Amino acid sequence: MRLLCFLAAMLVGAGSLGAAREVLGSALRKSDIVFTLRSSDGISRLILLRPDGSERVLSAGFHAAADPEISWDGQRLLFAAQKRPSDRWQIYEMPVAGGVARQVVTLPFDCRSPIYQSTAYNIASDRPWRQIAFVAQGALHSARLDGSDVRRLTWHDAADSDPQMLPDGRMIFSSRGGLFGVNADGTDFAEFSAHEGAAEKRTPAVTAGGLVVFIEGETIGSVSLRRNLHSYRRLTRPEEGAFLSPSALPDGTILVSRKMGPGRYSLWRFDPANGSMGQVLDNPGGDIVQAKLVASRPEPDGRSSVVDESNPTGKFYSLSVHISDSEDGDWQKLAKRLRVLAMDGRSLGEMDLEPDGSFQIEVPANTPLRLQVLDASGAPLRTCNPVWVRNNENRGCIGCHEDGELAPENHLAEALKKPAVQMGAHP
């Protein structure tokens, strides 16, 4: 009864549902909206709002629920929930039209922020399969839609959050204050947008206009999919309010939660092209966050995988550590050796760099490592942030903190003409 009062107040607070739907635009007035209602009692619930103003509590029977994600065909809903206050958060799926919620994974730790991945396959499979990704224990994980084949995807010293699919089938996520990309199987981890703009980027969303928008601090920022490393733009100013949880609409605009001063979050439509915004929904009883339009959307490209868990190792190679975007180039002239470090500081081995600055090493898979460039005396010159390879992955980089937008010279590195040098204990 209390929740229905909140929802009634929400519609009154918005002026009228008709006015709210005008803000969304004529093409979108027939679509439902799913959002998380964080009420004043501290409990989050999932609400479905229909175009006629009626509403339905999707998370009935759960103590708390959040993190809604709509399937590519617009028919199903992934979400995280607790059955009872003492339960772990787990991942569930249900039809948007109604029905019983099905628990997708059952794990002994909290699972949050589920998303639908695109199709996955490998050379040994007779057909592709569908997966989800989610966050657990500070790392990205994946599982098949039936809950089987749970796999960890990321390994390093930072907490990962907010996964989101890109149109090309890769994922981006928030970590170390920036956005990073990774394949759906955890291979090819790389920076997506980290050094431009504010030092904190969260909850990315891919717009129909080719942008990735995200929350940085309390404002909205963006980069383009075409030049994600060099296209940062701040879209709102601090005096325009605090923002949360953007999500894409089909016309290139976004739904986003906004609050002014010490108030609550209400739902707004924001246009990244010109900065215009209009309020959609309000609720005096709590925050409206994580809103998603219930509609079909283009499914990202499927991805094949080279991961073979029977192989306990993977390989790193670099074309030349002399290629770098560092303004201090003197260290490159001194680079002679490479050291591989475990996260506890132990050395897993050292090797001489090839005369052209290249190297190729074989290391334990699924293990966070730091690669350190040394001078001839063994003194460290540069050390990278933790990286990893998946089982059977061959992961390469152009240089040492190079500009990822530039292509290397057409040259076969000397290290690639030889077998990889083994580092660390190999089963």
Stockholm file with secondary structure:
# STOCKHOLM 1.0

chainA/1-427         MRLLCFLAAMLVGAGSLGAAREVLGSALRKSDIVFTLRSSDGISRLILLRPDGSERVLSAGFHAAADPEISWDGQRLLFAAQKRPSDRWQIYEMPVAGGVARQVVTLPFDCRSPIYQSTAYNIASDRPWRQIAFVAQGALHSARLDGSDVRRLTWHDAADSDPQMLPDGRMIFSSRGGLFGVNADGTDFAEFSAHEGAAEKRTPAVTAGGLVVFIEGETIGSVSLRRNLHSYRRLTRPEEGAFLSPSALPDGTILVSRKMGPGRYSLWRFDPANGSMGQVLDNPGGDIVQAKLVASRPEPDGRSSVVDESNPTGKFYSLSVHISDSEDGDWQKLAKRLRVLAMDGRSLGEMDLEPDGSFQIEVPANTPLRLQVLDASGAPLRTCNPVWVRNNENRGCIGCHEDGELAPENHLAEALKKPAVQMGAHP
#=GR chainA/1-427 SS CHHHHHHHHHHHHTSCHHHHHHHHCGGGTTCEEEEEEEETTSCEEEEEECTTSCEEETTTTCSEEEEEEECTTSSEEEEEEESSTTSCCEEEEEETTSCCCEECCCCSSCEEEEEEEEEEECTTCSSCEEEEEEEETTEEEEEETTSCSCEECCCSSSCCEEEEECTTSCEEEEETTEEEEECTTSCSCEEEECSSSCSCCEEEEECTTSEEEEEETTEEEEEESTTTTSCCEECCCGGGCEEEEEEECTTSCEEEEEECTTSCCEEEEECTTTCCEEEEECCTTEEEEEEEEESCCCCCCCEECCCCTTCCEEEEEESCTTCCCCSCCHHHHHCCEEEEEETTSCEEEEEECCTTSCEEEEEETTCCEEEEEECTTSCEEEECCCBCCCTTCEEEESSSSCCTTSCCCSCCCGGGGSCCEECSCCC
#=GC SS_cons         CHHHHHHHHHHHHTSCHHHHHHHHCGGGTTCEEEEEEEETTSCEEEEEECTTSCEEETTTTCSEEEEEEECTTSSEEEEEEESSTTSCCEEEEEETTSCCCEECCCCSSCEEEEEEEEEEECTTCSSCEEEEEEEETTEEEEEETTSCSCEECCCSSSCCEEEEECTTSCEEEEETTEEEEECTTSCSCEEEECSSSCSCCEEEEECTTSEEEEEETTEEEEEESTTTTSCCEECCCGGGCEEEEEEECTTSCEEEEEECTTSCCEEEEECTTTCCEEEEECCTTEEEEEEEEESCCCCCCCEECCCCTTCCEEEEEESCTTCCCCSCCHHHHHCCEEEEEETTSCEEEEEECCTTSCEEEEEETTCCEEEEEECTTSCEEEECCCBCCCTTCEEEESSSSCCTTSCCCSCCCGGGGSCCEECSCCC
//
